[in-house]
Amino acid sequence: MRAAIAAVLALAAALAWAEPLVDAMRGATPILQATKPPRLANEVNDDARQPRSFPQQPPVIPHRVNGYQIDKNFNKCLYCHAHTKTLFSLAVPVSLTHFVNRDGQRLGQVSTRRYFCLQCHVSQEPERPLVGNSSQRQK
């Protein structure tokens, strides 16, 4: 029995020595080595609204948001998307669902649970998926 275990361990060690562990998403770089990060592409910045992939999906942001201040003191998104500013900015106003608290009460301002936009909304990136996806948009 010990001989069989020793043989299996020797075989595993030989295979590990011959071929380093590789993860398909990292390319040919072995797992134990640092990878060179991929070059970042420019964010989509065309202000074109994208169709949603599923019901209740938060819409993606069709413009750059890097550097936006969104904290308890200020929300840069509301600078354009607040209902009082959309006539001037021509931005899509914040959804009325964002003015309802967890108890279903309508509020006069954006609910604190919806205040930090980037928790749900992400900027659109021109990237290919890392893995295949056969999902189709719902019509």
C-alpha angles and dihedrals in degrees: 000000000000090000091055092050091048090050092050091048091048091050092048091049091050092050092047090050093048099048125026120225109268130189114208093223091056093054118221094334111113116241094246093057127077116251127222106247115243117256111262116239122218115273117250106265105173100109090228112145113235123218115252120249096216139008115281092018110148108242117253118246110251096202141051118285102172109130094022113144110228112164139118091286102046141009114201091194091063090054087079105013100051111112091242092055104042095085088061100034096038087218122145107268121241110271116260088237087072090065095062122090126217091270091057095252118144113237134201092231137034111293115253090238090059098038098093099069098187092064088078108008119069131186115252115254126196094230133133115237115261091225133031118270126191094183115130127209114256115242 
